[in-house]
Amino acid sequence: MKNLSRDARLGIGIVLLLMIVSAFAATQRKTEQEYPKLSSISPAPNGALALKLWVKELQYNVDEQVLTNFAPPEDSSILLMLEPLFPTEEDMSSVDEWVEQGGTLIAIGEQYGMFSLTDHYEFFFSYLPNNSGTPSNETPLLDSPSSLDLKNAKVNIALDSDRDDYVVLVSYQNQPVLVSFEQGEGRVILGTIANSFTNAGLKQAGNPELVLNILALAREKGAVWFDEWHHGVQSGEQILGPTEFLRETPFGRALLFITFAVFIAFLLQGRGFGRPIPLPQEIKRRGALEHVTGIANLSRRAAHRSAVMMQYHNQVKRKLGQRYRLDPGMDDEQYVNTLAGYNSEIDKNELLNLLKRLKRKDVNETEMVHLAVEASKWIDT
């Protein structure tokens, strides 16, 4: 190792680092995949796998097809959207069309991702002061089964709306937490009693009966489709954004690791051995007078004498007429006469003569200097 160059030692170190990281990644196993709340494929306590299996046991036909583009299956009668993550207006338009043809939408959720759905139906969340409230049954529609105990149906959020065409099914302290309204030939059921639908919630007394009552409100007792589209389960090739591509694909993670390794290599190769010494031409700096002289020489080569004289011409008129609000763009003779009317001490002939000479085109450098001095006296008065 002592005979190896620094580059060789650096290369060996990077290879060893790659091997260690690869071995560590191979030994890491993700014991349990994380799913969104109320996902019908999640066995976690806050999942809804138990609900899907129970619905199958109740002789409902559960449609488990995965869609390329979101739209409720035409042969399904009940659509369960449990804690959907930000459905778009386009998605809700397809849901509305499906509901108006006779379908029943059961949308349950209390998280932020539910906002766009409730807003679509002109409802909004109202946060309850007590996080462990027990709701009460408000309608005889929930009678299948009739013995309904809601002591375990805990709610944190209520619903509110300016609509007047909905029926309150369950409420907490006179605030609705489960409502129903008709839309076309179908029905929409909205609620915030999300915990009653979870795997853990269905083990508690009263929650299974509540879910059965909600399912019984469907217009048609046909196939049930759980919306996993808004939980991220989608078929077909998905175009990921740059962030998702780098974090969620093997090729993207490999690019990140290679970039990190190359950065470390460049960092080590670029180590400084002392304070940087500036070059001689960087130490010697030009003075301010050099810049002024350089600009003056450029102006002289470009024969800007007429432009300089016109600049003085405008400055004289602007300075003398500023007090009296005179327009510098006026004709010189008219300007001088007007100015003399305000200020009788002005020598009209001398001023008019100066303005005429400042507008000459054939001015040499000597004349330009004399005219500039004379104009400066008028400007400084």
C-alpha positions, 0 to 999 in steps of 0.5 A: 500500500505504501508504493501505491499512488494517491489515486490508486488508494482513492480508487480502492477506497471507493470500491470498498465503500461500494461493496460495504454499502451494497452488502448493507443494502442486501441485508436490509429487509423491509419487514412491513410495507407502509400503506395509506390509511384505510387502504383495502390491501393494508393489514395494518390496524389503520388499514381496510383489508378486514373490511374487504374480506368481510364484504366478500363473506357477506356475498358481495362481489368485490371488483378488484381490477386495477385501472390504467385511468381512473373511472369507476367500473361500469358493472359496479354498484357501490364505490368505496372511497376511503381516505382518498388522497386528493382526487381531482375534479376530473376524477370526481366528474367521472364519479358524478357521471357514474353516480347519476346512472344509479351508483352509490358512492360511500366516501369516508375520511377525515384526513387532509387528502379528503378535502378536495372530495368534500369541497366538490360536494360543497361540504367542509370540515368542522373540527370538534373540540372533543377528540373522543366524542361519541356520535348518535344516530339521527335517522331511522334509516339506520335499522339494518341491523336495528340495534346500533350502538355507536359508543366505539364510533369515535369522531374528530371532525364534523361536516358542514355545508350550505346545502339543504338537500342532505339527510343527517344519518349520524351526528355528534353534538348536533353536528353531522358526521355522516350524511346522505343525499341523492344525485341523479338516480344514485346516492352519495354518502359522506362521513368522517367516521373513518376509524369505524372502517379500519381493521382495528375498528371493526373489532369493536362492538357497534362498528360492524353494525354501523358499516352494515347499515351504511352498505344497506343504504346503497341503491343497488346491492351489486358489485363493490369497488374499493378505490385504491387508485387514490392510494397509489395503486395504478396499472400501466407505466407511470411517468415519475417526476425527477424526485420520485425517479431518483428515490423510488427506482433502482436506476435512480438510486444508483445514480444518486450513489454514483454521484455521491461517490464521484463527489467524494472523489473530487472533494478528496482530489481537490484538497488544498495544500495552503493559501491560494496565491493570486496571480501578478495581474490580479494584484495590479489593479487599475486606478479610477482615473484610468477608467475615466481616461479610457472612456474619454478616449473612446468617446473622442475616437467615436467623434461624439462632440455633437452628442456632448454639446447636445447634452450640455444644451439640454442640461442648460435648458432643464436647469434654468427652466426647472424652477418655472416648470418650462418644457426643455423641448420647446424651441430655443427662441420661444424658451428664452422669451418665456424664461425672460418673462419669469426672470428679467435678469436673464440676458436673452441674447447671450443665452440664445447665442449659447444655445445656438452654438451648442447645436452646431455640428462642426465643433472642434475639440477646442470649441467644445471645451470652451462651450462646455465651460460657458454652459457649466456657468449657466448650469451652476447659477 
